Structures are given as structure tokens and as C-alpha cells.
Amino acid sequence: MTTPRDAIYAEPLAQVSDFVFDERVVEVFPDMINRSVPGYQSILHGIKQLTRHYAQPDSNLYDLGCSLGAATLAMRQGLESDAPAAVKIIAIDNSQAMIERAERHIEGFRSSIPVQLKCEDIQASEFDSASVIVMNFTLQFIPPEQRQHLLERIYAGLKPGGVLIIAEKFKHPSTAMNETLIDLHHEFKRANGYSELEISQKRAAIENIMKIDTLETHRQRLQTIGFSEFAIWFQCYNFAAMLAQKPQ
């Protein structure tokens, strides 16, 4: 099935409203994220590999901010060949439109690995007996002052040796280097067919709801919470994926 092309910001808007994960976005989301996020498919492949490596028997695996379920499917694919006993994936998103479409996507791929979909705010979710928790471009939409508390709750819900996988857009501490990375990202979007108008209007729509951290902020916060190991396992321009492990 062909994915509709993202043209949400293709025409001039009298007023650019804050970005919302509504039905319009759901319809074009696969096209939008693949044309907007450098290395997105590589990150999904890495999530599959890391899930295979770190999933523990008798545990839950969480995809927080699951959108249409791409990371959920990657996690499940990682478990297909040699799944630990009694594992379940719990995919959570606060957009009902996303959850409804994710359910259809996930049902289209047969698997023995159970998936439970929940429409709720991850800041109100319970995390229990988790061995792998994924936040694939999710934390950046949580208000900055609330991130520490959410991550502390995630840490508490992880089993010993469990891991948190986070992919985020990030801010470089050097103003000059940050502008260079932004320019490279915009060139990536131009090469994928986005116009200057689309790039400008999307940036205006998202700047009030997506507040990004530096990679050092991510590292320090996770280590302060108690994660004993931290690594950046993917980076392209100002996008990165990180791995943090709870002590055994």
C-alpha cells in the first residue's frame, strides 16, 4: 500500500498552529518521518538488534510514544527467531488516532509475540518488570521540567540489567556547530522534496512543543538517576540514539 505524501505545510498558512499528532498527521506519518529524520530506518534496525540482545524471560517490553507502531514491530521482529519465555510488548501513545492505526499495522504482521496497545499519557503509565523500554523520538515532547521524574519512574520499572533505548533530536552546545547541524538537516529535507516553505512552517509549528536537550544533558541525567552504562549507538546530523543500562 502506498503511503500518502506529506503535504501538510505545502501551502502558505495564515497562522501556523502548534504541531499535533492528529488524523492529518496519522495519514502521512510514515512519509513524514522517513523524509524528515535522517537514519530513521537504521534506528529501527538497531532497536530490533538491541531488543534481541537485552530482552529477558518473564518481562515486559515497552514502546513509549509508539505512534504507528514502527518500533513495536522492530522489537517484535527482534524476538521472532529466539524469544525469551513469557515476554510481552506494551505499546503506549496518547493519540487515539495513532493507536487505532497502529493496531491495524500490527495486526497485519502475524507473530507469536503478544502486543498490548494502550491509549494513555506515558506520564501516568505504570512500568513493571521491564527488560527493554524504547522511547523513539518521544522524550523531546515531554516538558523539560517533567523529564527527570518520568525517567526515574522508568528506571524503577526496569529489571536489573534492563535497558532504556532513547532516540532524540539534540542540540549541540556550540552555537556554530548547532547551526551547521541544523543546516545539514534542512538540506536533507530539501533533498527529500520538502520546499523552503514546508521547512519553515514545520519548524514554526514544532518549536513550542519540542524542546531538545544536548547529548551531555541526556548522559548526565541518566547517570544521575542510576543507569550504570551509557552509549550513543547512532548519530546522523542532530539526531542520535542512546542506550542506558540499569545495573545487574
C-alpha positions in Angstrom: 0.0 0.0 0.0 1.4 3.4 -1.0 1.8 5.9 1.9 0.2 9.3 1.2 2.8 12.0 0.7 3.2 14.6 3.5 2.0 18.0 2.2 0.6 19.4 5.4 2.8 22.5 5.2 3.0 22.8 1.4 0.7 25.8 1.2 1.1 29.1 3.0 -0.8 29.2 6.3 -2.3 32.5 7.7 -1.3 31.2 11.2 0.9 28.2 11.9 -0.6 26.3 14.9 1.4 24.1 17.2 2.1 20.6 15.8 -0.5 18.0 16.9 -0.4 14.2 16.2 -3.9 14.3 14.8 -5.7 12.4 11.9 -3.9 14.5 9.3 -0.5 13.6 10.6 -1.5 9.9 11.0 -2.4 9.7 7.3 1.1 10.9 6.2 3.2 9.9 9.2 5.4 7.2 7.6 6.3 9.5 4.7 6.8 12.5 7.1 9.2 10.7 9.4 11.2 9.0 6.7 11.7 12.2 4.8 12.4 14.3 8.0 14.5 12.1 10.3 18.0 11.1 9.0 18.7 7.4 9.6 15.2 6.5 10.8 15.3 3.1 9.3 18.8 2.4 10.7 17.5 3.3 14.1 14.6 0.9 13.8 17.1 -1.8 12.8 19.2 -1.0 15.8 16.1 -1.3 18.1 15.4 -4.7 16.6 19.0 -5.8 17.4 19.1 -4.4 20.9 15.8 -5.9 21.8 17.1 -9.3 20.7 20.2 -8.8 22.9 18.6 -7.4 26.0 15.1 -8.9 26.3 14.8 -11.1 29.5 12.5 -14.0 30.2 9.3 -13.2 32.2 9.5 -9.5 31.3 7.6 -6.7 29.7 9.0 -4.6 26.8 7.6 -1.1 26.4 7.3 1.2 23.4 6.5 4.6 24.8 5.0 7.1 22.3 4.6 4.2 19.9 2.8 6.3 17.1 2.0 3.9 14.3 4.0 1.0 15.9 7.2 1.0 13.8 9.4 0.5 16.9 7.0 -2.0 18.3 7.2 -4.1 15.1 11.0 -3.8 15.2 11.1 -5.0 18.8 8.8 -7.9 17.9 10.9 -8.8 14.8 14.0 -8.9 17.1 12.4 -11.6 19.2 11.0 -13.8 16.4 13.9 -16.2 16.0 14.7 -16.9 19.6 12.3 -15.1 22.0 12.8 -15.5 25.8 9.9 -17.2 27.6 6.9 -15.1 28.7 7.7 -11.8 27.1 5.1 -9.2 26.1 5.3 -5.8 24.3 3.2 -3.0 25.7 2.9 0.0 23.2 1.6 3.3 24.5 0.6 6.5 22.9 -1.7 9.4 23.9 -3.1 9.9 20.4 -6.2 7.8 19.8 -5.8 8.3 16.0 -2.2 6.9 16.3 -3.3 3.9 18.4 -6.1 2.9 16.1 -3.9 3.0 13.0 -1.1 1.2 15.0 -3.5 -1.6 15.8 -4.2 -2.2 12.1 -0.5 -2.1 11.2 0.5 -4.6 14.0 -2.4 -6.9 13.1 -1.0 -7.1 9.6 2.1 -8.9 10.8 1.5 -12.4 12.3 3.6 -13.2 15.3 3.7 -15.3 18.4 4.9 -12.3 20.4 1.9 -10.6 22.1 1.4 -6.9 21.8 -0.9 -4.8 24.0 -1.8 -1.3 22.8 -2.8 1.4 25.3 -4.0 4.9 24.6 -2.8 6.9 27.6 -0.3 9.5 28.7 3.0 7.8 29.4 3.5 10.1 32.4 0.6 8.3 34.0 1.6 4.8 32.8 2.8 2.0 35.1 6.1 0.3 34.2 6.6 -3.2 35.7 9.1 -6.0 35.3 10.6 -4.3 32.1 13.7 -5.5 30.4 13.6 -3.2 27.4 11.9 0.2 27.2 12.0 2.2 24.0 11.4 6.0 23.6 11.8 6.6 19.9 11.6 10.4 19.4 9.2 10.7 22.4 11.1 12.3 25.3 11.6 15.5 23.3 7.8 16.1 23.5 7.7 15.8 27.3 8.1 19.2 29.1 11.7 19.6 30.1 10.9 20.0 33.8 9.0 16.7 33.8 11.6 14.5 32.1 13.6 13.7 35.2 10.6 12.4 37.1 9.4 10.2 34.1 12.9 8.7 33.7 13.1 8.0 37.4 9.8 6.1 37.1 11.1 4.2 34.0 14.3 3.3 35.9 12.3 2.0 38.8 10.2 -0.2 36.5 13.3 -1.8 34.8 14.5 -5.2 36.0 18.3 -5.4 36.9 20.2 -5.3 33.7 17.3 -3.8 31.8 17.9 -1.1 29.2 16.3 2.1 28.0 16.7 3.0 24.3 16.2 6.6 23.5 16.3 8.3 20.1 16.1 12.1 20.0 16.9 15.2 18.1 19.5 17.0 20.0 21.1 20.5 20.4 24.9 20.9 20.1 26.4 23.1 22.9 28.4 25.1 20.3 26.2 27.7 18.6 28.2 27.5 15.4 28.2 23.7 15.3 24.5 23.6 16.2 23.7 25.9 13.2 25.8 23.6 11.0 23.9 20.5 12.0 20.6 22.3 11.5 21.7 23.4 8.0 22.7 19.8 7.2 19.3 18.6 8.4 17.4 21.1 6.3 19.5 20.1 3.3 18.5 16.5 4.0 14.8 17.6 3.9 15.3 19.6 0.7 16.8 16.5 -0.9 13.7 14.6 0.1 11.4 17.0 -1.7 10.4 19.5 1.1 10.2 23.1 0.0 11.6 26.1 1.9 8.0 27.0 2.9 7.4 23.5 4.3 10.6 23.5 6.2 9.9 27.0 7.7 6.3 26.3 8.6 7.0 22.9 10.1 9.8 24.4 12.2 7.4 27.1 13.5 4.7 24.5 14.3 7.1 22.3 16.3 9.3 24.8 18.1 6.9 25.4 21.0 6.2 21.7 21.7 9.5 20.1 21.1 12.3 21.3 23.4 15.5 19.4 22.8 18.5 18.7 25.1 22.2 18.3 24.5 23.6 14.8 24.4 25.6 15.7 27.6 22.3 16.6 29.3 20.9 13.2 28.4 24.0 11.4 29.7 24.2 13.3 33.0 20.5 12.9 33.7 20.5 9.2 33.1 23.7 8.6 35.1 22.3 10.7 38.0 19.2 8.6 38.0 21.3 5.4 38.4 22.0 4.0 34.9 25.5 2.5 35.1 26.2 2.3 31.4 25.5 4.8 28.6 26.4 4.8 24.9 25.4 6.8 21.8 25.0 4.0 19.2 23.8 6.0 16.3 24.2 9.6 15.2 23.4 11.5 12.0 23.5 15.3 12.0 21.5 16.5 15.0 19.7 13.1 15.6 21.0 10.4 17.9 20.1 7.1 19.5 21.3 6.2 23.0 21.4 3.2 25.2 21.4 3.2 29.0 21.5 0.1 31.2 20.4 -0.4 34.8 23.0 -2.3 37.0 22.6 -6.0 37.3 
